[in-house]
Amino acid sequence: MTTQSDAHRVVQAFRRQRYNLADLALVLAAALTLLFGEYYLALAAFVVIMAIFALSLDLAQGYGGIESLGHAAFFGVGAYAAALYALHFSSEPVSGLLVAAVAAGVVGLVSGFAVLRTQGLTQLMLTLAIATLLYELANVAKAITNGDDGLSGYDVAPVFGLFQFDIYGYTGFVYAFVVLVLVYALLKKLVNSSIGQTAQGIRENQTRMRMLGVPVERRLWVLYTISAALAGVAGGLSAQINRIVGLDSLAFTLSANVVVMLALGGTGRLYGALFGAILFVVLSDRAAAIDPTNWLAVLGVVLILIVRYAPDGLAGFVARWSAKRGQK
Amino acid sequence: MPNALSTFLTLTIDGVSYGMMLFLISVGLTITLGVMRVVNLTHSAFAMIGGFITLWLMKSAGMHFFVALPVGVLATMALSLVLERTLYQWVYKCDPLGQLLMTIGMTFVVTAVVKNLAGPQIQSIVLPEALLGQWSVMGLNISVYRVFVLGLSVAVAGALWLCLEYTTFGARLRAAVDNPRMARCVGINVPLVFSITFAIGCGLAALGGAVGTQMLPLEPYYGLKYLVLVLIVVAVGGLGSLKGSLYSALLLGFIDTMGRYYIPALGGFIIYLAVLAILLVRPRGLVGRIG
Protein backbone atom coordinates (compact mmCIF):
# COMPACT_ATOMS: atom_id res chain seq x y z
CA MET A 1 0.00 0.00 0.00
CA THR A 2 1.40 3.38 -0.95
CA THR A 3 1.82 6.25 1.46
CA GLN A 4 -0.58 8.38 -0.54
CA SER A 5 -3.47 6.04 0.01
CA ASP A 6 -2.51 5.93 3.66
CA ALA A 7 -2.77 9.69 3.77
CA HIS A 8 -6.00 9.43 1.88
CA ARG A 9 -7.33 6.99 4.44
CA VAL A 10 -6.41 9.36 7.25
CA VAL A 11 -8.28 12.17 5.49
CA GLN A 12 -11.23 9.85 5.00
CA ALA A 13 -11.20 8.92 8.66
CA PHE A 14 -11.21 12.57 9.71
CA ARG A 15 -14.05 13.29 7.30
CA ARG A 16 -16.09 10.41 8.63
CA GLN A 17 -15.97 11.95 12.07
CA ARG A 18 -16.81 15.31 10.49
CA TYR A 19 -13.69 17.20 11.45
CA ASN A 20 -13.28 20.42 9.52
CA LEU A 21 -11.06 23.44 9.14
CA ALA A 22 -12.43 25.08 12.29
CA ASP A 23 -10.93 22.23 14.31
CA LEU A 24 -7.56 22.72 12.64
CA ALA A 25 -7.70 26.46 13.34
CA LEU A 26 -8.26 25.75 17.03
CA VAL A 27 -5.26 23.43 17.22
CA LEU A 28 -3.19 26.11 15.49
CA ALA A 29 -4.43 28.73 17.94
CA ALA A 30 -3.34 26.52 20.83
CA ALA A 31 0.11 26.00 19.29
CA LEU A 32 0.51 29.75 18.74
CA THR A 33 -0.54 30.44 22.32
CA LEU A 34 2.12 28.04 23.52
CA LEU A 35 4.80 29.65 21.36
CA PHE A 36 4.01 33.33 21.76
CA GLY A 37 1.60 33.77 24.62
CA GLU A 38 3.91 32.85 27.46
CA TYR A 39 2.44 35.46 29.81
CA TYR A 40 -1.07 34.26 29.17
CA LEU A 41 -0.64 30.53 29.70
CA ALA A 42 -2.60 30.54 32.96
CA LEU A 43 -5.46 32.29 31.20
CA ALA A 44 -5.14 29.92 28.24
CA ALA A 45 -5.34 26.91 30.56
CA PHE A 46 -8.48 28.41 32.08
CA VAL A 47 -9.92 28.83 28.58
CA VAL A 48 -9.22 25.16 27.87
CA ILE A 49 -10.85 24.05 31.14
CA MET A 50 -13.93 26.13 30.42
CA ALA A 51 -14.00 24.74 26.87
CA ILE A 52 -14.19 21.20 28.25
CA PHE A 53 -16.88 22.31 30.67
CA ALA A 54 -18.89 23.99 27.89
CA LEU A 55 -18.48 20.88 25.72
CA SER A 56 -19.94 18.74 28.48
CA LEU A 57 -22.95 21.03 28.72
CA ASP A 58 -23.31 21.00 24.95
CA LEU A 59 -23.61 17.22 25.05
CA ALA A 60 -26.51 17.41 27.50
CA GLN A 61 -28.20 20.54 26.24
CA GLY A 62 -27.30 20.75 22.57
CA TYR A 63 -27.65 17.06 21.77
CA GLY A 64 -29.91 15.66 24.45
CA GLY A 65 -32.11 18.72 24.93
CA ILE A 66 -31.59 18.47 28.70
CA GLU A 67 -31.64 22.00 30.06
CA SER A 68 -29.44 22.66 33.04
CA LEU A 69 -28.92 25.66 35.27
CA GLY A 70 -26.79 23.65 37.64
CA HIS A 71 -23.99 22.15 35.63
CA ALA A 72 -21.46 23.59 38.08
CA ALA A 73 -22.55 20.79 40.41
CA PHE A 74 -20.52 18.32 38.35
CA PHE A 75 -17.63 20.71 37.82
CA GLY A 76 -17.41 21.29 41.55
CA VAL A 77 -17.77 17.63 42.49
CA GLY A 78 -14.98 16.77 40.03
CA ALA A 79 -12.79 19.53 41.42
CA TYR A 80 -13.30 18.51 45.04
CA ALA A 81 -12.84 14.83 44.18
CA ALA A 82 -9.54 15.50 42.41
CA ALA A 83 -8.31 17.72 45.24
CA LEU A 84 -9.29 15.24 47.97
CA TYR A 85 -7.72 12.39 46.02
CA ALA A 86 -4.49 14.37 45.69
CA LEU A 87 -4.61 15.28 49.37
CA HIS A 88 -5.36 11.86 50.86
CA PHE A 89 -4.42 9.16 48.37
CA SER A 90 -2.05 9.93 45.57
CA SER A 91 -0.77 13.01 43.82
CA GLU A 92 -0.74 11.24 40.47
CA PRO A 93 -2.72 13.56 38.12
CA VAL A 94 -4.12 11.20 35.47
CA SER A 95 -5.72 8.86 37.99
CA GLY A 96 -6.92 12.00 39.78
CA LEU A 97 -8.79 13.03 36.65
CA LEU A 98 -10.36 9.59 36.42
CA VAL A 99 -11.47 9.88 40.03
CA ALA A 100 -12.95 13.30 39.26
CA ALA A 101 -14.80 11.89 36.25
CA VAL A 102 -16.16 8.92 38.19
CA ALA A 103 -17.26 11.05 41.15
CA ALA A 104 -19.06 13.57 38.93
CA GLY A 105 -20.45 10.76 36.79
CA VAL A 106 -21.96 9.09 39.84
CA VAL A 107 -23.56 12.38 40.89
CA GLY A 108 -24.88 12.72 37.35
CA LEU A 109 -26.20 9.17 37.39
CA VAL A 110 -28.03 9.67 40.67
CA SER A 111 -29.31 13.19 40.02
CA GLY A 112 -30.25 12.19 36.47
CA PHE A 113 -32.83 9.92 37.99
CA ALA A 114 -34.65 12.98 39.30
CA VAL A 115 -33.76 15.51 36.61
CA LEU A 116 -34.73 13.42 33.62
CA ARG A 117 -38.18 12.66 34.95
CA THR A 118 -39.04 16.30 34.35
CA GLN A 119 -38.81 18.72 31.48
CA GLY A 120 -38.55 22.41 30.71
CA LEU A 121 -38.92 24.76 33.65
CA THR A 122 -39.15 22.11 36.35
CA GLN A 123 -36.00 20.54 34.95
CA LEU A 124 -34.17 23.85 35.13
CA MET A 125 -35.35 24.35 38.69
CA LEU A 126 -34.35 20.85 39.70
CA THR A 127 -30.82 21.13 38.30
CA LEU A 128 -30.57 24.48 40.06
CA ALA A 129 -31.78 22.97 43.33
CA ILE A 130 -29.31 20.09 43.12
CA ALA A 131 -26.37 22.39 42.41
CA THR A 132 -27.36 24.72 45.24
CA LEU A 133 -27.78 21.73 47.53
CA LEU A 134 -24.23 20.57 46.78
CA TYR A 135 -22.95 24.12 47.24
CA GLU A 136 -24.52 24.35 50.68
CA LEU A 137 -23.30 20.85 51.50
CA ALA A 138 -19.72 21.85 50.67
CA ASN A 139 -20.20 25.00 52.71
CA VAL A 140 -21.45 23.03 55.71
CA ALA A 141 -18.92 20.18 55.56
CA LYS A 142 -16.04 22.44 56.55
CA ALA A 143 -14.03 19.53 57.96
CA ILE A 144 -13.71 18.03 54.49
CA THR A 145 -13.90 20.97 52.12
CA ASN A 146 -12.45 23.77 54.24
CA GLY A 147 -15.57 25.83 53.53
CA ASP A 148 -15.09 29.40 52.38
CA ASP A 149 -11.30 29.27 52.58
CA GLY A 150 -11.07 26.70 49.84
CA LEU A 151 -9.25 23.40 49.72
CA SER A 152 -5.55 23.73 49.02
CA GLY A 153 -2.16 22.50 50.17
CA TYR A 154 -2.08 19.36 48.05
CA ASP A 155 0.65 18.38 45.61
CA VAL A 156 0.25 17.26 42.05
CA ALA A 157 2.95 14.91 40.79
CA PRO A 158 4.45 15.23 37.30
CA VAL A 159 2.21 13.94 34.51
CA PHE A 160 3.26 10.32 33.74
CA GLY A 161 6.19 11.00 36.06
CA LEU A 162 7.80 13.06 33.30
CA PHE A 163 6.29 16.52 33.03
CA GLN A 164 6.60 18.59 36.18
CA PHE A 165 4.00 21.34 36.60
CA ASP A 166 6.07 24.50 36.16
CA ILE A 167 5.56 28.01 37.45
CA TYR A 168 4.93 29.43 33.98
CA GLY A 169 2.10 27.03 33.32
CA TYR A 170 3.54 25.32 30.22
CA THR A 171 2.81 21.85 31.50
CA GLY A 172 -0.57 22.89 32.83
CA PHE A 173 -1.63 24.29 29.50
CA VAL A 174 -0.37 21.39 27.41
CA TYR A 175 -1.84 18.87 29.85
CA ALA A 176 -5.23 20.57 29.75
CA PHE A 177 -5.09 20.92 25.99
CA VAL A 178 -4.32 17.22 25.48
CA VAL A 179 -7.28 16.37 27.69
CA LEU A 180 -9.44 18.78 25.66
CA VAL A 181 -8.41 17.09 22.41
CA LEU A 182 -9.22 13.68 23.87
CA VAL A 183 -12.58 14.87 25.19
CA TYR A 184 -13.37 16.54 21.88
CA ALA A 185 -12.49 13.41 19.90
CA LEU A 186 -14.57 11.28 22.25
CA LEU A 187 -17.54 13.61 21.87
CA LYS A 188 -17.19 13.68 18.07
CA LYS A 189 -17.26 9.91 18.10
CA LEU A 190 -20.17 9.87 20.50
CA VAL A 191 -22.44 12.36 18.76
CA ASN A 192 -21.92 10.67 15.41
CA SER A 193 -22.60 7.24 16.89
CA SER A 194 -26.04 5.73 17.10
CA ILE A 195 -26.51 6.92 20.67
CA GLY A 196 -25.69 10.50 19.71
CA GLN A 197 -27.97 10.35 16.71
CA THR A 198 -30.88 8.97 18.70
CA ALA A 199 -30.26 11.62 21.34
CA GLN A 200 -30.72 14.30 18.71
CA GLY A 201 -33.85 12.56 17.61
CA ILE A 202 -35.13 12.59 21.17
CA ARG A 203 -34.34 16.29 21.39
CA GLU A 204 -36.40 16.96 18.27
CA ASN A 205 -39.33 14.66 18.93
CA GLN A 206 -39.42 12.48 21.99
CA THR A 207 -42.72 10.74 21.26
CA ARG A 208 -41.64 9.73 17.79
CA MET A 209 -38.37 8.28 18.99
CA ARG A 210 -40.24 6.34 21.64
CA MET A 211 -42.49 4.91 18.96
CA LEU A 212 -39.47 3.94 16.91
CA GLY A 213 -38.44 1.78 19.83
CA VAL A 214 -35.67 3.93 21.25
CA PRO A 215 -35.30 3.57 25.02
CA VAL A 216 -35.62 7.32 25.55
CA GLU A 217 -35.02 7.47 29.29
CA ARG A 218 -32.02 5.19 29.21
CA ARG A 219 -30.39 7.08 26.34
CA LEU A 220 -30.81 10.43 28.05
CA TRP A 221 -29.55 8.96 31.29
CA VAL A 222 -26.38 7.70 29.63
CA LEU A 223 -25.91 11.05 27.92
CA TYR A 224 -26.44 12.99 31.12
CA THR A 225 -24.00 10.79 33.03
CA ILE A 226 -21.30 11.18 30.38
CA SER A 227 -21.89 14.91 30.35
CA ALA A 228 -21.55 15.00 34.13
CA ALA A 229 -18.35 12.94 34.04
CA LEU A 230 -16.81 15.28 31.46
CA ALA A 231 -17.76 18.32 33.52
CA GLY A 232 -16.04 16.52 36.39
CA VAL A 233 -12.91 16.17 34.26
CA ALA A 234 -12.95 19.93 33.68
CA GLY A 235 -13.31 20.47 37.42
CA GLY A 236 -10.50 18.00 38.15
CA LEU A 237 -8.20 19.80 35.72
CA SER A 238 -9.01 23.10 37.38
CA ALA A 239 -8.18 21.63 40.79
CA GLN A 240 -4.88 20.17 39.59
CA ILE A 241 -3.69 23.21 37.67
CA ASN A 242 -4.79 25.91 40.11
CA ARG A 243 -3.92 23.89 43.25
CA ILE A 244 -6.99 25.27 44.99
CA VAL A 245 -10.69 24.44 44.97
CA GLY A 246 -13.12 27.00 46.31
CA LEU A 247 -16.86 27.06 46.80
CA ASP A 248 -17.15 29.11 43.62
CA SER A 249 -16.57 25.91 41.66
CA LEU A 250 -20.08 24.86 42.73
CA ALA A 251 -21.70 28.27 42.54
CA PHE A 252 -24.68 29.39 40.49
CA THR A 253 -22.49 31.99 38.76
CA LEU A 254 -20.41 29.25 37.19
CA SER A 255 -23.51 27.39 36.01
CA ALA A 256 -24.87 30.59 34.52
CA ASN A 257 -21.53 31.45 32.92
CA VAL A 258 -21.26 28.14 31.13
CA VAL A 259 -24.80 28.48 29.80
CA VAL A 260 -23.86 31.94 28.56
CA MET A 261 -20.68 30.59 26.93
CA LEU A 262 -22.66 27.98 25.10
CA ALA A 263 -25.22 30.55 23.99
CA LEU A 264 -22.47 32.82 22.67
CA GLY A 265 -20.78 29.98 20.82
CA GLY A 266 -23.88 28.11 19.68
CA THR A 267 -25.34 24.83 20.86
CA GLY A 268 -25.39 21.40 19.27
CA ARG A 269 -22.23 21.82 17.27
CA LEU A 270 -19.40 21.04 19.72
CA TYR A 271 -17.06 23.66 18.29
CA GLY A 272 -19.61 26.28 19.31
CA ALA A 273 -18.71 25.40 22.90
CA LEU A 274 -15.03 25.98 22.09
CA PHE A 275 -15.71 29.35 20.44
CA GLY A 276 -17.96 30.41 23.28
CA ALA A 277 -15.45 29.48 25.96
CA ILE A 278 -12.61 31.31 24.21
CA LEU A 279 -14.71 34.39 23.57
CA PHE A 280 -16.24 34.55 27.04
CA VAL A 281 -13.14 33.85 29.11
CA VAL A 282 -10.75 36.05 27.14
CA LEU A 283 -13.18 38.94 26.91
CA SER A 284 -14.23 38.77 30.54
CA ASP A 285 -10.60 38.57 31.67
CA ARG A 286 -9.59 41.60 29.60
CA ALA A 287 -12.73 43.54 30.40
CA ALA A 288 -12.63 42.70 34.09
CA ALA A 289 -9.12 44.14 34.21
CA ILE A 290 -10.41 47.40 32.75
CA ASP A 291 -13.89 47.84 34.23
CA PRO A 292 -15.71 44.88 35.77
CA THR A 293 -19.00 46.69 36.42
CA ASN A 294 -19.56 47.99 32.93
CA TRP A 295 -18.37 44.69 31.52
CA LEU A 296 -21.36 43.08 33.19
CA ALA A 297 -23.63 45.59 31.46
CA VAL A 298 -21.96 44.96 28.11
CA LEU A 299 -22.26 41.21 28.61
CA GLY A 300 -25.94 41.62 29.40
CA VAL A 301 -26.59 43.68 26.29
CA VAL A 302 -24.59 41.28 24.12
CA LEU A 303 -26.55 38.37 25.53
CA ILE A 304 -29.88 40.02 24.75
CA LEU A 305 -28.80 40.91 21.23
CA ILE A 306 -27.37 37.44 20.53
CA VAL A 307 -30.57 35.72 21.60
CA ARG A 308 -32.59 38.17 19.53
CA TYR A 309 -30.55 38.26 16.35
CA ALA A 310 -28.31 35.18 16.37
CA PRO A 311 -30.08 32.50 18.41
CA ASP A 312 -27.70 29.79 17.25
CA GLY A 313 -24.65 31.74 18.39
CA LEU A 314 -21.33 32.33 16.76
CA ALA A 315 -21.08 28.77 15.43
CA GLY A 316 -24.44 29.09 13.72
CA PHE A 317 -23.26 32.32 12.18
CA VAL A 318 -20.11 30.63 10.87
CA ALA A 319 -22.11 27.67 9.59
CA ARG A 320 -24.47 29.95 7.66
CA TRP A 321 -21.53 31.90 6.29
CA SER A 322 -19.72 28.78 5.07
CA ALA A 323 -22.95 27.38 3.62
CA LYS A 324 -23.37 30.60 1.67
CA ARG A 325 -19.78 30.42 0.46
CA GLY A 326 -20.33 26.80 -0.59
CA GLN A 327 -23.18 27.82 -2.85
CA LYS A 328 -21.05 30.21 -4.87
CA MET B 1 -44.13 30.00 79.92
CA PRO B 2 -41.29 27.53 79.38
CA ASN B 3 -38.28 28.98 77.64
CA ALA B 4 -38.14 26.49 74.81
CA LEU B 5 -41.73 27.15 73.91
CA SER B 6 -41.35 30.93 73.88
CA THR B 7 -38.26 30.59 71.69
CA PHE B 8 -40.24 28.39 69.37
CA LEU B 9 -43.09 30.89 69.18
CA THR B 10 -40.73 33.79 68.51
CA LEU B 11 -39.06 31.76 65.79
CA THR B 12 -42.45 30.92 64.34
CA ILE B 13 -43.30 34.58 64.01
CA ASP B 14 -39.89 35.26 62.45
CA GLY B 15 -40.28 32.35 60.08
CA VAL B 16 -43.78 33.30 59.05
CA SER B 17 -42.88 36.94 58.45
CA TYR B 18 -39.85 35.84 56.45
CA GLY B 19 -42.05 33.47 54.48
CA MET B 20 -44.63 36.17 53.82
CA MET B 21 -41.90 38.46 52.51
CA LEU B 22 -40.71 35.67 50.23
CA PHE B 23 -44.29 35.32 49.07
CA LEU B 24 -44.47 39.01 48.17
CA ILE B 25 -41.24 38.84 46.21
CA SER B 26 -42.07 35.65 44.37
CA VAL B 27 -45.81 35.88 43.72
CA GLY B 28 -45.32 37.93 40.56
CA LEU B 29 -42.93 35.35 39.20
CA THR B 30 -45.39 32.52 39.58
CA ILE B 31 -47.71 34.38 37.22
CA THR B 32 -45.05 35.13 34.60
CA LEU B 33 -43.60 31.62 34.87
CA GLY B 34 -46.72 29.56 35.18
CA VAL B 35 -49.26 31.54 33.25
CA MET B 36 -47.39 33.57 30.68
CA ARG B 37 -44.81 30.76 30.34
CA VAL B 38 -41.95 33.24 30.54
CA VAL B 39 -38.78 32.41 32.39
CA ASN B 40 -38.21 35.79 33.98
CA LEU B 41 -34.86 35.73 35.76
CA THR B 42 -35.04 39.50 36.12
CA HIS B 43 -37.87 39.22 38.62
CA SER B 44 -35.75 39.38 41.77
CA ALA B 45 -33.97 42.39 40.30
CA PHE B 46 -37.29 44.26 40.46
CA ALA B 47 -37.34 43.64 44.21
CA MET B 48 -33.91 45.21 44.37
CA ILE B 49 -34.97 48.16 42.22
CA GLY B 50 -37.91 48.80 44.54
CA GLY B 51 -35.63 48.66 47.55
CA PHE B 52 -33.06 50.99 46.06
CA ILE B 53 -35.62 53.54 44.87
CA THR B 54 -37.14 53.62 48.34
CA LEU B 55 -33.70 53.99 49.88
CA TRP B 56 -32.78 56.77 47.49
CA LEU B 57 -36.03 58.64 48.11
CA MET B 58 -35.39 58.52 51.84
CA LYS B 59 -31.77 59.56 51.60
CA SER B 60 -31.84 62.19 48.87
CA ALA B 61 -35.37 63.52 48.99
CA GLY B 62 -35.61 63.14 52.75
CA MET B 63 -38.94 61.36 52.53
CA HIS B 64 -40.37 59.42 55.42
CA PHE B 65 -40.25 55.63 55.10
CA PHE B 66 -44.02 55.32 54.87
CA VAL B 67 -44.12 57.86 52.01
CA ALA B 68 -41.07 56.58 50.18
CA LEU B 69 -42.32 52.99 50.26
CA PRO B 70 -45.44 53.43 48.11
CA VAL B 71 -43.66 55.88 45.80
CA GLY B 72 -40.83 53.38 45.33
CA VAL B 73 -43.32 50.60 44.59
CA LEU B 74 -45.21 52.74 42.06
CA ALA B 75 -41.97 53.81 40.37
CA THR B 76 -40.90 50.17 40.02
CA MET B 77 -44.30 49.29 38.58
CA ALA B 78 -43.99 52.07 36.01
CA LEU B 79 -40.51 50.90 35.07
CA SER B 80 -41.63 47.29 34.76
CA LEU B 81 -44.57 48.31 32.60
CA VAL B 82 -42.24 50.15 30.23
CA LEU B 83 -39.91 47.15 30.06
CA GLU B 84 -42.80 44.76 29.53
CA ARG B 85 -44.08 46.78 26.59
CA THR B 86 -40.62 47.00 24.99
CA LEU B 87 -37.86 44.55 25.83
CA TYR B 88 -40.08 41.74 27.04
CA GLN B 89 -41.81 41.61 23.66
CA TRP B 90 -38.55 40.09 22.42
CA VAL B 91 -38.44 37.74 25.37
CA TYR B 92 -41.95 36.44 24.63
CA LYS B 93 -40.85 35.37 21.18
CA CYS B 94 -37.99 33.14 22.39
CA ASP B 95 -37.93 29.52 23.50
CA PRO B 96 -37.43 28.89 27.26
CA LEU B 97 -33.66 28.78 27.02
CA GLY B 98 -33.57 32.00 25.02
CA GLN B 99 -35.87 33.65 27.56
CA LEU B 100 -33.61 32.51 30.34
CA LEU B 101 -30.54 33.94 28.64
CA MET B 102 -32.21 37.18 27.68
CA THR B 103 -33.61 37.87 31.13
CA ILE B 104 -30.35 36.92 32.82
CA GLY B 105 -28.73 39.43 30.44
CA MET B 106 -31.24 42.01 31.66
CA THR B 107 -30.35 41.15 35.25
CA PHE B 108 -26.67 41.71 34.43
CA VAL B 109 -27.49 45.14 33.01
CA VAL B 110 -29.63 46.08 36.02
CA THR B 111 -26.88 44.88 38.37
CA ALA B 112 -24.28 46.99 36.57
CA VAL B 113 -26.51 50.07 36.52
CA VAL B 114 -27.32 49.77 40.22
CA LYS B 115 -23.67 49.22 41.06
CA ASN B 116 -22.74 52.37 39.19
CA LEU B 117 -25.47 54.44 40.80
CA ALA B 118 -25.52 53.14 44.36
CA GLY B 119 -22.06 51.71 44.89
CA PRO B 120 -21.04 48.12 45.57
CA GLN B 121 -21.63 48.09 49.34
CA ILE B 122 -24.40 46.29 51.20
CA GLN B 123 -27.10 48.71 52.35
CA SER B 124 -30.29 48.48 54.24
CA ILE B 125 -33.10 50.93 54.75
CA VAL B 126 -33.09 52.71 58.11
CA LEU B 127 -36.38 51.90 59.72
CA PRO B 128 -38.51 54.64 61.25
CA GLU B 129 -38.73 54.72 65.04
CA ALA B 130 -42.21 53.31 65.02
CA LEU B 131 -40.91 49.99 63.73
CA LEU B 132 -37.94 49.65 66.05
CA GLY B 133 -37.92 47.88 69.35
CA GLN B 134 -39.84 44.91 70.65
CA TRP B 135 -43.13 44.12 72.22
CA SER B 136 -43.34 41.89 75.21
CA VAL B 137 -46.47 39.82 75.15
CA MET B 138 -46.87 37.11 77.76
CA GLY B 139 -43.14 36.69 78.16
CA LEU B 140 -42.60 36.66 74.40
CA ASN B 141 -40.27 39.16 72.77
CA ILE B 142 -41.69 40.08 69.41
CA SER B 143 -39.88 42.41 67.05
CA VAL B 144 -42.21 45.20 65.90
CA TYR B 145 -40.60 45.15 62.48
CA ARG B 146 -41.39 41.47 62.00
CA VAL B 147 -45.00 42.05 62.96
CA PHE B 148 -45.15 44.97 60.54
CA VAL B 149 -43.81 42.85 57.68
CA LEU B 150 -46.21 40.08 58.62
CA GLY B 151 -49.22 42.38 58.84
CA LEU B 152 -48.40 44.20 55.63
CA SER B 153 -47.88 40.98 53.70
CA VAL B 154 -51.07 39.44 55.01
CA ALA B 155 -52.97 42.60 54.10
CA VAL B 156 -51.48 42.65 50.61
CA ALA B 157 -52.09 38.95 50.08
CA GLY B 158 -55.68 39.42 51.26
CA ALA B 159 -56.18 42.39 48.95
CA LEU B 160 -54.74 40.35 46.10
CA TRP B 161 -57.14 37.52 46.81
CA LEU B 162 -60.14 39.85 47.01
CA CYS B 163 -59.08 41.54 43.80
CA LEU B 164 -58.74 38.20 42.02
CA GLU B 165 -62.02 36.78 43.31
CA TYR B 166 -64.37 39.73 43.28
CA THR B 167 -63.33 42.29 40.67
CA THR B 168 -63.85 42.32 36.93
CA PHE B 169 -60.14 42.53 36.40
CA GLY B 170 -59.66 39.46 38.58
CA ALA B 171 -62.24 37.59 36.55
CA ARG B 172 -60.52 38.60 33.33
CA LEU B 173 -57.16 37.50 34.63
CA ARG B 174 -58.54 34.15 35.78
CA ALA B 175 -60.11 33.66 32.39
CA ALA B 176 -56.87 34.56 30.63
CA VAL B 177 -55.00 32.16 32.89
CA ASP B 178 -57.38 29.27 32.38
CA ASN B 179 -57.64 29.56 28.63
CA PRO B 180 -55.90 32.47 26.88
CA ARG B 181 -57.37 31.71 23.46
CA MET B 182 -60.93 31.44 24.69
CA ALA B 183 -60.50 34.60 26.77
CA ARG B 184 -59.40 36.44 23.68
CA CYS B 185 -62.44 35.13 21.81
CA VAL B 186 -64.85 36.62 24.32
CA GLY B 187 -63.21 39.99 23.90
CA ILE B 188 -60.70 40.15 26.74
CA ASN B 189 -57.55 42.02 25.85
CA VAL B 190 -55.25 39.27 27.08
CA PRO B 191 -51.90 41.01 26.42
CA LEU B 192 -53.13 44.07 28.32
CA VAL B 193 -54.31 41.95 31.22
CA PHE B 194 -50.93 40.26 31.33
CA SER B 195 -49.09 43.60 31.13
CA ILE B 196 -50.99 44.92 34.11
CA THR B 197 -50.49 41.66 35.98
CA PHE B 198 -46.79 41.79 35.21
CA ALA B 199 -46.57 45.32 36.61
CA ILE B 200 -48.52 44.34 39.72
CA GLY B 201 -46.23 41.35 40.21
CA CYS B 202 -43.17 43.58 39.94
CA GLY B 203 -44.77 46.08 42.32
CA LEU B 204 -45.30 43.33 44.89
CA ALA B 205 -41.69 42.25 44.45
CA ALA B 206 -40.62 45.86 44.97
CA LEU B 207 -42.70 46.03 48.13
CA GLY B 208 -41.16 42.81 49.42
CA GLY B 209 -37.68 44.01 48.52
CA ALA B 210 -38.18 47.37 50.23
CA VAL B 211 -39.69 46.14 53.48
CA GLY B 212 -37.48 43.05 53.64
CA THR B 213 -34.11 44.80 53.66
CA GLN B 214 -33.48 43.71 57.26
CA MET B 215 -33.75 40.08 56.14
CA LEU B 216 -32.36 40.31 52.62
CA PRO B 217 -30.07 43.39 52.59
CA LEU B 218 -29.80 45.47 49.44
CA GLU B 219 -26.74 45.21 47.24
CA PRO B 220 -26.10 45.36 43.50
CA TYR B 221 -25.89 41.57 43.24
CA TYR B 222 -29.24 41.14 45.02
CA GLY B 223 -30.91 40.20 41.73
CA LEU B 224 -28.57 37.27 41.19
CA LYS B 225 -27.99 36.31 44.82
CA TYR B 226 -31.61 35.79 45.79
CA LEU B 227 -32.79 34.64 42.38
CA VAL B 228 -32.34 31.01 43.36
CA LEU B 229 -34.42 31.50 46.48
CA VAL B 230 -37.25 33.14 44.56
CA LEU B 231 -37.17 30.48 41.86
CA ILE B 232 -37.39 27.61 44.30
CA VAL B 233 -40.33 29.21 46.08
CA VAL B 234 -42.16 29.24 42.77
CA ALA B 235 -41.02 25.77 41.74
CA VAL B 236 -42.00 24.23 45.07
CA GLY B 237 -45.35 26.00 45.09
CA GLY B 238 -46.20 24.84 41.62
CA LEU B 239 -45.95 27.05 38.57
CA GLY B 240 -48.88 29.36 38.08
CA SER B 241 -50.48 28.75 41.43
CA LEU B 242 -50.82 31.74 43.77
CA LYS B 243 -51.95 29.53 46.60
CA GLY B 244 -49.01 27.21 46.00
CA SER B 245 -46.59 30.13 46.21
CA LEU B 246 -48.12 31.18 49.50
CA TYR B 247 -47.82 27.70 50.98
CA SER B 248 -44.30 27.13 49.73
CA ALA B 249 -43.06 30.58 50.79
CA LEU B 250 -44.46 30.03 54.28
CA LEU B 251 -43.13 26.49 54.46
CA LEU B 252 -39.66 27.40 53.22
CA GLY B 253 -39.47 30.53 55.37
CA PHE B 254 -40.45 28.45 58.38
CA ILE B 255 -38.07 25.57 57.62
CA ASP B 256 -35.19 27.93 56.94
CA THR B 257 -35.67 29.96 60.13
CA MET B 258 -36.11 26.86 62.30
CA GLY B 259 -33.23 25.04 60.63
CA ARG B 260 -30.81 27.91 61.09
CA TYR B 261 -31.67 28.18 64.78
CA TYR B 262 -31.97 24.55 65.88
CA ILE B 263 -29.36 22.96 63.62
CA PRO B 264 -26.93 25.82 62.95
CA ALA B 265 -24.25 23.40 61.72
CA LEU B 266 -26.38 22.65 58.69
CA GLY B 267 -27.27 26.31 58.14
CA GLY B 268 -28.78 27.05 54.77
CA PHE B 269 -28.52 23.42 53.73
CA ILE B 270 -31.85 22.31 55.13
CA ILE B 271 -34.00 24.48 52.90
CA TYR B 272 -32.48 22.98 49.75
CA LEU B 273 -32.83 19.47 51.10
CA ALA B 274 -36.50 20.20 51.71
CA VAL B 275 -36.85 21.59 48.19
CA LEU B 276 -35.29 18.51 46.66
CA ALA B 277 -37.49 16.21 48.70
CA ILE B 278 -40.65 18.12 47.78
CA LEU B 279 -39.78 18.26 44.09
CA LEU B 280 -38.99 14.56 44.05
CA VAL B 281 -42.30 13.62 45.60
CA ARG B 282 -44.28 16.25 43.72
CA PRO B 283 -42.43 17.25 40.54
CA ARG B 284 -45.17 19.75 39.74
CA GLY B 285 -44.95 21.47 43.09
CA LEU B 286 -47.30 21.53 46.04
CA VAL B 287 -50.27 22.80 44.06
CA GLY B 288 -49.08 21.90 40.59
CA ARG B 289 -51.52 22.23 37.75
CA ILE B 290 -49.41 22.86 34.68
CA GLY B 291 -46.77 20.22 34.17
Interface residues (C-beta under 8 A of the other chain):
Chain A: Q61 E67 L69 A114 R117 T118 G120 L121 T122 L124 M125 L126 L128 A129 I130 T132 L133 E136 L137 N139 V140 F252 T253 A256 V259 V260 A263 T293 N294 W295 L296 A297 L299 G300 V301 V302 L303 I304 I306 V307 R308 P311
Chain B: L33 V39 L87 W90 C94 P96 L97 G98 L100 L101 M102 I104 G105 M106 T107 F108 V109 V110 T111 A112 V113 K115 N116 P120 L224 L227 V228 L231 I232 V234 A235 L239 A265 L266 G267 G268 F269 Y272 L273 V275 L276 L279 L280 P283 R284 G291
